[in-house]
Amino acid sequence: MRISVLSLHTSPVAQPGQGDAGGMNVYVDRSVRALAAAGHRVDVFTADPGGLDGTGAGADTKLEITESITLHHLPVGAATKDELADAIDELAELLTVHPDFCAADLIWTHYWISAEAALRARDIADDNGAKSRDNGTESGDSGADAVAWAGQDRLMQAPIAVSMHTIGAVKNRDSETSHERPQRLDAEEGIAAQADLLVAATPAERRDLVTELHADPDSVVVARPGVDHALYAPDSQSAARERLGFDSDEAIVLYVGRMQFIKGTDVAVDALAELRERNPHLASWTRGILLGAASGAGVEAGGGAAQPSSTYLRELTAAIASEPSVEVRPPVPSHVLVDYYRAADVLIVPSRSESFGLVAAEAAASGLPAIASAVGGLPEIVEHGHSGLLIADHNPHHWATAIETLLTDTKLRAELAGHAVDRAERFDWGHTVAAVLDAVPDISDASARRSEALGAY
């Protein structure tokens, strides 16, 4: 089967942990490799403002990742994710005339911008097909016309699967804010009505798709994300510490990911400051590592340095500067990231909203227990008291208590680590893509559901 995968706002080969690159980039990269391993031909489309690799360094519009995977960059003059969202019509037009996109038997989109562009591209193809039929030119007057019509017809028929990764209404709900753009909120309801298949990472996300976006329950499949177990596996803590320059007798508390409000970076910093207040001796040999870069307002496209235009980033920067145990390190590639998981004593994931929480799954597979927020998909990864600890709020006092508990109880920490490895075995990229492909409706079913949904919407 030929599959087109859309990751328009961020390239799957960009470095996670900065700008708009995060767990979704890993998801797209690993899932397309699993699709290729299953024998499928995959074309990945991005319009990342940073270029193919998300850094702005590459000007090429095409990159052969493997013999079966090609990454295409759509030339849209957008410098930010918000500007890209305003260029969805342009993206749709570019997709409609791209021969590799039109050749797809299945379209799998990631994030609302990609989903909206794919759906609009299908509408354009449908309109073009109707005009051709009305003009009596369905078969065309030349070989080129026939090929073009065949591509448009194929595009109209290909089912569209959508992985939201995050839902605007859920982010607003969980963070008790109204930060998400009304454009996104409106678009996501339309996407839920028109997509042939909605892919949820967990049963909790499935409930959110149904309750928040009014999706037809029959159109939603749960496909848990995976972990690269060949890479993320337990190994010597002392060896990992030596490679990273950590002392053998210090306690390492690790945070991995973009530094932004929704990820709760401030909670991590405040918890370590609280730990210093309540247990100065423990804090004196504890190091908090923030492995990531600033993201959100005031951050340049492509993962540039934070600017002082965001109140949150200014306050976070000041809090980091005032806490001596906290050290910020830049994001690292996966083969280095696994050493951080192995070297640390505990991972903290204080997200205010999280559809899954891939870093928690990777850490678990590497033998690192997590203290995580009891939100979204994190309870799928962290079983409270068995493979880690869950915190029901974002009170730094409660997080500091949990950190103190694990750092001072070596036996408990070892037990949680062992169970975390076992629990992580359920996450497999091959199973992820198989669940999606098994749930894709055939062309006749997809067309019937689409017509019914559009009539209701």
Disulfide bonds with the S-S distance in Angstrom:
none
